[in-house]
Amino acid sequence: MQCGAECFVVEIEVNGEKRTKQVKARTPAAARKTIRTKYGEEINILTVKREKFNPSSQE
């Protein structure tokens, strides 16, 4: 995890199905880049929301 990173909740559409993923990144743009790197350039990103990161809630 990078210094200054926050947790973002990204809502994406994969094969007509909406999914929600948590991404740790510095900015919303970096969160989008992480999702596009994982799922490909053609992925449909619906929303990116900032969520307060709580380190004690990690699995």
C-alpha positions in Angstrom: 0.0 0.0 0.0 1.3 3.5 -0.8 1.6 6.4 1.5 -1.5 8.5 1.3 -3.6 5.8 -0.2 -7.3 5.7 0.5 -10.0 3.1 -0.2 -12.3 3.6 -3.2 -15.4 1.6 -4.0 -15.7 1.1 -7.7 -18.9 0.0 -9.3 -18.3 -1.8 -12.7 -20.3 -3.7 -15.2 -19.0 -7.0 -16.3 -21.0 -9.1 -18.9 -24.1 -7.1 -18.1 -23.8 -7.7 -14.4 -23.0 -4.9 -11.9 -20.2 -5.6 -9.4 -18.6 -3.6 -6.6 -14.9 -3.8 -6.0 -12.7 -2.1 -3.3 -9.5 -0.6 -4.5 -6.7 1.1 -2.5 -5.3 4.0 -4.4 -4.2 7.7 -4.0 -6.8 9.2 -6.4 -10.0 8.2 -8.2 -8.0 8.2 -11.4 -5.5 5.7 -10.0 -8.4 3.5 -8.8 -9.9 3.5 -12.4 -6.4 2.7 -13.8 -6.1 -0.3 -11.3 -9.5 -1.6 -12.4 -8.7 -1.2 -16.1 -5.4 -2.9 -15.7 -7.1 -5.9 -14.0 -10.2 -6.2 -16.2 -9.1 -4.6 -19.5 -9.6 -1.3 -21.3 -13.1 -2.1 -22.4 -14.6 -2.4 -18.9 -17.5 -0.1 -18.1 -16.8 1.8 -14.9 -20.1 3.2 -13.5 -19.0 5.0 -10.3 -15.9 5.6 -8.1 -16.6 6.6 -4.5 -14.1 7.5 -1.8 -14.5 5.4 1.4 -12.8 6.0 4.6 -10.0 3.4 5.0 -10.0 1.5 8.3 -6.9 -0.7 8.6 -8.4 -2.7 11.5 -11.1 -4.0 9.2 -8.7 -5.8 6.8 -9.0 -9.5 6.4 
